[in-house]
Amino acid sequence: MKRKNRTLAWRYNKFFKDVLVHTPVVKSILLLVVLWLLFSAALYLSETGSEATSITTYGNALYWGIAAFSTAGIADRPVTGAGELIGGVWIVIGSMLFFGAIVSTITAYFMRPSQRPVKQIIDTIEYNLEQLDDLSIEELELLKETTDALIENMERLKSRKQNLGK
């Protein structure tokens, strides 16, 4: 039972690592939070001084910002013209970022296996190496050329990476 739990935990860790590293979720969430804070501040400043507003604190503006972009529909309505304009822009941008982050993360995660041509090349080379005795001279030469090209490409990438690090 413990082994099964460890395996399950390993799979979850691998899944979350893949999502965080190979999808735009972190960047999207970070952008959403920064814009939420900025639009909430702008809304608060535009509503300050208006007697009819219920957005009297920055905390109220933050709450309004979350309710607006999540389309919960429970946010208080801004009463000033500038507040309505800021609110309208935030609703559109925030909703696109919020739902876009979800859709792009799911899409990027499930598209990853199809974007692995290197893995397919390696699998082909491994298969050919297992069948080495049955390969013709032409197939052996092609296998050698492919392997040499992969090695050269990896060396170029490694060199480029080292040059960027300097």
Secondary structure, DSSP 8 states (H G I E B T S, - for coil): -HHHHHHHHHHHHHHHHHHHHHSTHHHHHHHHHHHHHHHHHHHHHHHTT-TT-S--SHHHHHHHHHHHHTT-S------SHHHHHHHHHHHHHHHHHHHHHHHHHHHHHHHGGGG-HHHHHHHHHHHHHHTGGG--HHHHHHHHHHHHHHHHHHHHHHHHHHHHH-
